Amino acid sequence: MKKGINNRDVKRVTSLLLIIFGVILLINGYLQGVVHLINLGIGLTVVGWILLIFTFSRCIDYNIVSHVLSDYIELVKRWIRAFDIKTGGVVIPPRENLRDGGIYLPFHERYKVNLSIMDYNTLLVNSDSRDERGLLLPPLGRGLRKLLIEYRGSSYTSPEERDISYLLEDLEYLLNLLEIGSDVKVEIEGDTVVISYRIEDHTLCKRLQREDLCRKYPCPVCGVLVLTVAEFLNKVLKIEEIKNENKRVFIKLKVIRDVL
């Protein structure tokens, strides 16, 4: 799959050219005493600087988003510590009584997934069976999933639509649209699913991995990928591992067959 043109790089090159031409015109105008060349040079230089500054606005946006997410992540960390949750998160695809899907965090390492006692309003999954208790949280990637559906009209509702090429196109489109990653790959072998992609900024990844939160409650980027894959397969998936190596993220999932 061909990678699209990086709009930020094009803008940066354009802005640098404007600055260079502006400086050249400004110098020539000054040496020749031509006022309109001086004015044109100043104008091009200013426009170039403004354009260059805006190409780095993604860093400002990321910083804001990171701080907004910090409060939510801190809350989830406290829940995880309070219930001493050790297992990886369980990704539940969208379904009739859970329209956005969810991340299920079992209280015990030996657990069962009982979808019949989970719905949109459930936070604490309570059951007479000790193995079915846990936390049910909305996935951080659900908003991005809605954005993908809005732009692509994507939904995997019938078996004939479940072509891996469509899935890859959707995921690649989403990462490029948000300028947060690229080169996504999905490998399915038996009950094991491995997603990998190149990420532009892995600052949040490092923090979540350091605090052992990735495999329990992934960030919005990994969250939307695992949620989309779960919807595509129409399977409940356990997050076994999420790791970051050389700005490439690897997500290992396992299909849970024994679902009530």
Secondary structure, 3 states (H helix, E strand, C coil): CCCCCCHHHHHHHHHHHHHHHHHHHHHHHHHHCCHHHHHHHHHHHHHHHHHHHHCCHHHHHHHHHHHHHHHHHHHHHHHHHHCCCCCCCEEECCECCECCCEEEEECCCCCCECHHHCCCCCCEECCCCHHHCEEEECCCCHHHHHHHHHHHCCCCCCHHHCCHHHHHHHHHHHHHHHCCEEEEEEEEECCEEEEEEEECCCHHHHHHHHCCCCCCCCCHHHHHHHHHHHHHHCCCEEEEEEEEECCEEEEEEEECCCEC
